């Protein structure tokens, strides 16, 4: 049976920042686009806001956790490092009261004029719900990383044009030139609603990390930043279709 895909393209009107999992919160490196786990969590959050908790849990969550997701990054991305002023909550041990401390942090920011596309599978009867959720997502990463869904169409992803785990690539091909980073994904299709939403301690367990390769290479690099440009990935013909 042929899989039914929806492709949602997003425009970033300003800079955006998607922190690489396990990277330092004070010296943040970023991803060029969200990983599949981030996409699933964003759709669940958006569904709760639009359809309510009960409908999301009973009807939409089972589809979100089993859907195939592929992410095609923008064709050209500029990444630069910024020094920001940060405020941290701490506790004054002598006065036994909270205090605010100021410090500096480094955070990478990305900027692009090109669209990012998220591909997702869905059953035919779920197309309207899926369309609504994809269109309603207003940011990826930080809440200040605004995004606008510009188009949604019925289109399947093209092999080599989306991020994949390194293990699915042709190991005979050198990968050093591609952008590699950790990304999160659901542990499996059996993750429970309680793990994902209600049990905070279970959130780390239901997500797994893997090294993903993105169809991007570094076209130009300086000390404070770099420019990534699109380049297809060499995939094994029989895997990760």
Secondary structure by P-SEA (a helix, b strand, c coil): cbbbbbbbbbbbccbbbbbcccccccbbbbbccccaaaaaaaaaaaaaacccaaaaacccaaaaaabbbbbbcccbbbbbbbbbbbbbbbbcccccbbbbbbbbbbbbbbbbcbbbbbbbbbcccaaaaaaaaaaaccccccccccccccccccccccccccccccccccccccccccbbbbbcccccccccccccccccccccccbbbbbbbccccccccccccbbbbbbbbbccccccc
